[in-house]
Amino acid sequence: MADRPANEAPPTEEGQETRSPSLNASEDPEKDALDRQKTNNSLRRIPSLQKAVSLPQEILVIGLISLSQFTTQAGLTQSISIVHIIGDTFNVSDPGILAWFPAGYSLTVGSFILLSGRLGDVFGYKRMLLIGYCWFALWSMVAGLSVYANHVLFIWARVLQGIGPSIVLPNGLALLGALYEPGRRKNMAFAVFGACAPSGSIVGGTFAGIFALAWWPWTFWSFAIVLVVVAIAAELTIPDPQILGPKPKTAKALIEELDLLAAAVGIAGLVLFNFAWNQAPIVGWSSPYVCVCLVLGIILVPTFFYLEVKVAVDPLIPFSALNSTNAFVLACVGCGWANFGIWFYYLWQLLEVLRGAPVLLVCAYLSPLVPAGIIAAFTTGFLLSHLRPAWIMVMAMCFFLMGNLLTATLPPHQIYWAQIFVMTLTASFGMDMSFPSATVYLSDTIEKSKQGVAASLVNTVVNYSISLGLGFAGTVEVHVNHGGQTWQQTLHGYRGALYMGTGLAGLGLALKSPITTVSDNMSSASNSWSDRRSLFQKGKEVHEPGSPIAERKASVGDSVAAAVRRASIGSNAGLEKTTSNVSTSDASSPTGGRRRSSNTALFGNLTNMKRGSEDYEQRRMSHNELNQRSGFVNGWYNQTFRGMQKPVPEPGQQKEQKRGVME
């Protein structure tokens, strides 16, 4: 017992097996997978983090987990800021090849997140977080060593480097959610996690520029050293909230547990589709292998969906928990963040190539992203408690669109404060408002047992769309810059790519606006009545014939049944009289006291329900009068999206007595 690891479940005694040895996984694989999932997802019953550790240690734990977001964005920017310096080392100036330096990294970050989240469920969130940091550090070291080889090794190192953040991101989020109970402290922790995105971008670009003054490989070597230090600190500091269950005994059980078949097909489809779009600007669409990769990607993605729905025992994506509205939300997020990737990459090109600014000066230009991102993150946390997430998504798409338009129309030598400063403020709000609002939107529409899917899906779409958007923009650039031999041709190519991002942001806004206008308003119109119906449901089930509750209540006695019938008619005096009658009956019975308290509570609740119903009708009448005075446009809107309102009774008109509290 003393040698057993802390995160392993205690062994069962002989004769206490929960599953018969004769029933193997192949005979009932779905049941086995569900049982394993329940075991693997079990958490320690420990107090919330702020109650378990001191405040300095709590801050340290949140910081180490939030570094998963910080290092992910730093890894993306460290190649964007010095992309031309790296290209000069490898004698590469083709914009298509240069775009692969950040695009290859984002490709694997977005493609492997869902599988990494499942690995955390099976093998432990903290363990996978440490593995992700170590993997991240290893391939960062290789990326620096590629200076002794060629750009092909550097691109492959960047592609494999992206698997590291794809592991640390979902498991860091899972740890943060498991260590806190719902409340303000947890919301603040997630706000800190979100605020690390713009900070990581600027810090990564700044240190890349500093190390490039000496030798650019030190950008990646120093990054690898930092990641190793973070992994060691995380092992010593972060508590493990999981109790791991028994691992699958056979290879088949492991494949079913991790859904490896569907994962392999899905990852291959995403990689091939993205590869085709990012490689086409280099070799052209006339190249046969580019077309083959595109066609294979298009075929494999629907195959992945088929395997998830029809074949997988424990699918990575529970499509039963998703709906068409969620699909539109994810498409909207994808368009917004594809626009962000295009904006961020080509803004650096405009400032470095056409404006002639050095790397550190560009970092100074973009430094307002850090305070603006922090303000945006905490503002979003405040707005989420006052506005619907769908409206915050609309605001985020507007900020994305505004930032890209300001960049696309930017004269390269214009004064800094005219447009560059403004765009750094607006883009931060688009980035830090869209991610949490989309996560909350999906979380609100997905059942509680599938909550981990929301964050994983949003992370996948965000990072994959950055890479895919760069492929789209690169294709536009090489087709409109006419070779890019002159300053004007290069500017024309950059603006063409930025207008592609503007179109994606506009598409995201167009996808989101109808959903917000129709779905959210219809749900808000029905929320009050739905809530009232849920409050009255108990009263309806009590007096409705044939219901299970009515059958159970019949055993209490004829006096209780008579009282319920009188309560449905609405006589408050009758309720009080019946309550007193029931309370005097069976006084000598051992259960008489319990019956009296139960019946009194029941009748009191029914009385309050009826009074609440009358108050609700009065408020509804006042609301209808307000709508009638609000003009033609609001009247048409309410009749179209909120449903026809009931006519307002004339003053002094006697309301008809309704039978039952639910009618």
N, C-alpha and C positions, 0 to 999 in steps of 0.2 A: 504493500500500500504506500509506503514512503517513497518508493522509486517511481511511482506512476506520475507522469506529467500532469501539471495542473489543469491543462486544457483538454484532457481525455476524460471521457465518461467512465464511471466506475464499472467494473465487469459485473455481469449478472451471475447469480449463483446457479448451481446445477438444478435443473428442473424448473427454472423460471424463464425459459426462453419465450419470447413473445411471439415467435413464429414457428410453426411446426417444421421440423427438418424435411418432411416429405413434400412441403410446398416450396418449390424453388422460385427464383425470380422469373424464369421463363413461363411458368404457369400463370402467374398473376403479376406481370411486370408493373402495371399501373399502380396497384396497391403498394407494391414494394417501394416504388419511387416516391410515392406520397409519404410513406412512413419514414423513409430516409430523409426526405426534405424537412419534415417536422422535427426530426432529431437534430439535423444539422443546423437548423435555424434557431435552435433553443439558445437562450441567453442566460447568463448568470443573473441571479436575483441580487444585484448589488445596488446600493443607492446611487442617485444621480452623481455625476462627476464632481459638482461643486460641494456635495456633502461627503464625498469619499476622500478628497485630497485637499490640501491647502490651496489658497488662492494663487501663489506663485507657481505651484506645480500644475494647477489647472490652466493657467495662461501658457505654460510651456507645452502642455499636451495639445491644446488647441492650435498653438503655433506650429508644432511638428506635423499635425494632421493637415493644416492649411497649406503647408509647404508643398503638398502634392499638387495643389492648384498653382502655386507660385512657380515651382520648378517646371511645370508643364508649359506655361506661357513663356518662361525664360528660355527654355529649350527651343521654342519656335522662333523667338526674336533674335537669338544669338547668331542664326545664320542669315536672317534678313538684313540686319544692320551692316554686316560685312560681306554681303554676297559678292560684290564686285572684287573685293580684296581676295577672297577665296578663288573666284573665277580667274583672276590674273595669275595666281599661283599655278593653276592647272591649264593656263592658256585657253580658257573658255570664255567666250563673250556672247554666245547664242542665248537670247532671252528664254527660249524654251528649256534649255539645259539648266540655266540658273534658277528657273522657277522650281525645278525638281528639288533644290536644296531645302526649302521649307515644305514643299508639297509632299515629298516622300515621308517626312516626319508626321505630318497631319494625317496622311493616309492610314498608317498603322495605328495611330492613336484612336481614330474613329472606328476602325474595322474590328479591333480586338476587345473593346470595352465590355460588350455583352458577355463574351466568354470569360473574361476576367472576373466579372461579377459573380458568375456561377462558381468559378474556382474559389472565390472567397467564401461562398456558402458552404462548400464542401471541406476545404482545407483550413479555413480560418481567415478572418479579415486582417488581423494583425500580421499573421505569417505572410500573406500575399502582399501586404504593404511593404514589408521588409524585402521580400523577393523582388518586388517591382523597383525599389530604390537601387538594389544591387545590380539588377539588369540594366537599369538606366545608366548607372555609373560605368559599367563595363563597356557599353557601346559608345558612350561619350569619349572614353579613352581611345577606342578604335577610330572614331571620327577624327580625332587629333592626329593619330598615327598615320592616317591616310595621306598626309602631306608627303610621305615617302613613296607613295604609289601614284594613283591618278584619281580623276573625279568620279570614276565608276565606283571605286571602293568607298569614296566619301558618301555618295548617294546611298549605297547599300547600308553603310553604317548609320546614316540618318534614318533609313527605313526601319532597321532593327532597333535603333535607339527609341523610336516612337512606341514600341511595345512596352517599354518601362512605364511611361505615364499612363498608358491604357490600363495598366495593372493598379497603379497607386491611386488613380482618380476614383473609380467606383468603390474600392475598398476603404479609402479614406473617408468618403461620404458615409459608407455603411458604419464605420467606427464612430463617426461623429453623431450619427443618429442613435446608435445603440448605447452610447455613454451618457446620454442626456434624456431626462424625462421631458414630455411636452411642456412648453412654457417659454417665458421671455428669455431665460438664459440660453435655451437651445436656439431660439431665433437669432440671438446676437452671435452665437457661435457660427451659424450658417452665414450670417452677414459678413463676418470676418473672412470666412472661406471664399465668398464671392468677391470681396474687395481685393483679394490677393491676385486676381487676374490682371488688371492693368498695372499693378505694381510690379509683378513678375515680368511683364513685357518690357517696361522701361529699364528695370534693373538689368535684365538679360542683355538688352541692346547696349546699355552703357558699359558694362564690364567687357562685352565683346569688343567695343571700340577701344577701350583702354588697353586690353591685351593685344589688340591688333597693332598698336603702336610699337610693340616689341616683336611679337611673332604670333599670328592668329591661332596656331594649334593650342596655345596655352588657354584660349577661351574654353576649349572642351576638356583639357586636362584639369584645369582648376575646377570646372564644373563637376567632373567625376570625383574629385577629392571631397567637395562639399556634399555630394550625394552620399558618399560612404559615411561621413560624419553624421549626417542626418539619420541614416539607417541605424547606426550604433545608438544614437540618442533616443530614437523611437523604441528600440528594443528595451532600453533601460527605463524608460519613462512612461510609455503609453500602457495603461492596463488593458487586459484582454477580457472583453465581456462575453465571450462565447464559451460554450461547453460542446466540444466536438463529439459527435456520435461515432459509431463504428463505420469504418471505411468499407467501400464495396470490396467483396472478396474476389471477384472474377473480373477479367477484362471486359466482358460483356456488360456486367453490372456497372463498371466505371464509365463505359461509353454511354450507357443509358442515363446514368446520373449526370454526366456533363453535357449530354446531347452533342457528342463530338461529331457525328455524321452531319447533322444539320449545320453545326458551327463551321465545319470545314467547307461545306458547300457555300454558305453565306459569305464567309470571309473571302473565298476564292472569287465569288461573283463581284463583291465590292472592290476587291483589288484590281481585277481585270478591267472592270468598267472605268475605274479611276485612272488606271495606267493608260488606257487608250486615249483618254482626253488630255492627259498631261504629256504623252509622247507624241501625239499628232502635231503639235506646233513645232517639234524638232524635225521629224522625218516626213511629215505631210500625211494627209488622209489617203493618199494613193498607195501607201505602203501596205502590203498584204497583211502583215502580222498585226498591225494596228486595228484593221477591220475585223480580223479573227478574234482578237481580244475583246473588242467591243461586243461582237455578237455572242461570244461565250459568256460575257458578263450579263448581258440581257437575258440569256437563257437560264443561267444559274440562280439569279435572284428570285424569279418565280418558283424555281425548284426548291429553294430554301423555304419559301412560304408553304409550299405543299408538304414538305417534310415536317415542318413545325405543326401544321394543322392536322395532318392525317397519319403521320408515322411516329413522331416523337412521343415517348412516354411522359417525359417531363420537359416540355419545350422551354427554350430560352426566352421566348416572347409569348406570353399567354394571350393569344389573339381573342379569346373569349372575353377578356377584360377590357379590350379596346373597342372603339367605335369610329365611325366616320369623322366625327368632330375632332377626336384626338389625332387622327391622321392629318387633318387640315392644320392642326396646331403644330405638329412636327414639321409639316411642309413649310409652314410659315417661319418657324425657327431656322430651318435649313436655308431658306432664301435670305433671311436676315444675316446669318453668320457667314454664308458664302459671300455676301456683299462686304461683310467686315474683313474677311481675309483678303479680298481684292483691294479694298480701301487701304488696309495697313501696308500691304506689300508695295503697291504703286505709289503711295504717299512717300515711302522711303526712296523710291526711284526718282520721283520728281525732285525731292529735296537734295539728294546726293548727286544724281547725274545731271539734271538740268539746272538746278540752282547752284550746284558746286559746293554745297555745304559739307564739311567733314562730319564724321560719324558722331563725335561727341557734341557738336553743335546741333545736329538733328535730334539727339537725345534731349538736349536742353529745350529745343522747340516743342517736343512732345511731352515734356515733363508735367504739364497740367493734367495729363491723363491720370496720374496717380491720385492727387486730391479730388479730382472730379469723379474718379471711379469709386473712391471711398464714400463720398457724399451720395453718389447714385445708389450704392449698395444699401446704405442705411435708409435712404429715402424710399427705396423699394420695399424694405422691410416695414416701414411705416404705412405705405400706401396699400400693401397687401391686406392690412387689417381694416381698411376703409373703402377700397374699391375692389371690383371684380378683377381677377387676374387677366381676363380677356381684354379689358380696357388698358391695363398696364402693357400688355403685349402690343396693342395698337400704338401706344405712346412710344414704345421701343422701336417699332418699325418706322415711325416718323423720324425719330432721331437718327436711325441708320440711314434713311433716305436723305435727310438734311446734310449729314456729314459727308456722304458720297458726292452729292451735288456740289457742295462747296469745294471739294477736292478736284472734281472733274472740270470745273470752270476756273480753277486757280491759275492766274498768270505766274509762272515760276519765280519771277523776280519781284513779286508784289511784297509790300511791307508785311511783316509777320502778323501784326495785330489785326489786319483786315479780315483775313479768312482762315489762316492756319490756326491761330489761337482759338477761334470760334469752333472750328471743326474738332479740335481736340476735346472740347467740352461736350459737344453734342454726341460724338461717337462713344464716349464713355458711358453716357446714359443709355444709349442703345444696347451696349454690351451688357451692362450690369442690371438692366431692367428686364431684358428678354429671358435670360437664363433662369433666375428664380421664379419669375411669373409663369413661365412654361412648366417648370417643375411642379409648382403648386397647382396649376390648372390640371395637369395629368393626375396628380395625387388626389385631387378632389373627385375625379371621375373614375378612378380605379379602386377596386375594393381593397380593404386594408391588408389582406394577405398578399397582395401583389404590389405593395408600395415601392419595393426596391426596383421595380421595372421602370417607374417614372424617371428617376434620376439617371439610370443607365441609358434609357432611350434618348433622353435629351442630350447627354454627354456624347453619345454616338453620333447623333445628327449634327451637333455643333462642330465637332472636330472633323468628321468626314466631309461636311459641306465646305469647310475652309479649303481643304485640298482640292475638292472637285471644282469649287469656284475659281481657284487659280488656274485649273486646266481650261475652263471656259474662257477666262480672261486672256490666257496665253494664246489660245486659238484666234481670238479676235485681234489681239495685238499684232501677230505676225501677218495677218491678212490685210491690215489697214495701214501699216507703217511703211510699206513700199521698200522694205529692206532696212530701214532705220539708219541710212547712211548720213543723214543730216540732222541737225538739232530740231528742225521743224518736223521732220518725219518721225523722229523719236517721240516728240510731244504728241503728235497725232495718234501714234500707237498707244501711248499711255492713256490718253483720253478715251480712245475707243474701248480699252479694257475697263476703265472706270465707268463709262456709260453702260457697259454690260452689268457691272455691279449695281448701278442705279436701277436698271430694269429689274434685277432680282429683288432689290428692296421694295420696289413698287409692286412686284408680284406678291411678295409676302404681305404687304399692306392690303392688297386686293383680296387675298385669301382670308385674311383675318377679319376684315370689316363686315362682310355679310354674316359671319358666325356671331360676331359681337352684337350686331344689330338685331338679328332674329332670335338666335338661340338664347342669348343671355337675357334679353328683354322678356321673352316668353317665359323663361324660368323664373325671372323675378316677379312676373305677374302672377304666377301660380304658387309662389313660395308661401305667401300668407295663408291661402286657402289650404294648401297641402299641409302646412304645419298645424292648422286648426283641425284638419281631418285626422291627423295623427294623434292629436290630443283627445279627440272624441272617439277614437277607435275602440278603446276599452269599453266605453258606454254602449257602443253599437254592438260589440260582440256579446255583451252581457244580456241584452234583451232581444237579440236576433235569434229566431228559432233555428234549432239544429246546429248551432255553433258549439265547439268543444267547451267554451267557457260557460255557455248557457246550460249545457248538460251537467257540468260540475257544480254550478250554482244551484241546480234543482235539488241537490241532495241536502242543502242547508235547511230547507223547510219551506212550507207554503207561505209563511209570513215574509221571508226574504223575497220570494218570487213576486208576491203582491206588491212589496215595496218598490221593486225594480220597475214594475209596470206603471205604478203611480209616478215614479221619477221620470219616465219617458214622456208622460203627459205634461209634466212641467209644474206641478203643484209643489211649491216650496213648503207650504204649511203641511201638506200631506207627507212630505219627506220627513219633516221634524217629528210629526206624530208617529209615523211608522218606526222611526229610529227609537223613540221612547218605548214603543210597544215591544220591539224586538229586544231592547236592553232589559226589559223586565221579565222576559220569558227565559226559561231554563236557567234560572238564577242558581239553582242548586247543582247544576251540572258542572263537572270538573272543567269542561271546555267553555263554559258560559262566558267567562271573562274574555277569552280570545275571540268568541263570536261577537260579543258586544263591540269590542274595539275594531274588529274587521268591518262589521256592518256600518258602524258609525263613520269610519273613514270612507267606505264606499259611497254612502249617501251624501256625505259632505262633498266628495269629489264630483258627483253627478250634479249637485246643486251649483257648484262653482263653474262646471262646464256649461250649464244652461245660461248662467249669468254672463259668462264670457262670450257665448254665442250671440246673446242679445247685444252686448257691447260691440262685437265684431260687425253685426248688421248695421248698427248706427255709424260706425266708421266707414263701412262700405258705401252707405248712402252719401256721406259727406264727400267721399272720394269721387263718386259719380257726379255730384253737383259740380265739383271742381273741374272735372274733365269736360263737362258740358260748357263751362264758361271759358275753356282754354283755347277756343278757336277751331277753325276747320282742319288745320294741319294736324294738331294733336288729336283731334277727334278721329281723323282718318287713321292716324298711327295706332291709336289704342284699339280701334275696331279691327285693324289688320293684324297686329302682332300680339295684342293682349286678349283678344277675344271680345265678343259683343258683351257690353255691360248690361246689367238688369235695369229696367226702367225705374226711375225715381218715383216713389209714391207721392201723390198730391199731399199738400199740407193738411193735416187733420184727418187724413185717411186712416181708417182702422186697419192695422196689419192683421192678416189672417193668422190665426193660431196654428203653428206647425206641430205636427205629431212627431215626437222623437227629436233627440238632440242632433242627429246626423242628417236629417232631411233638409 
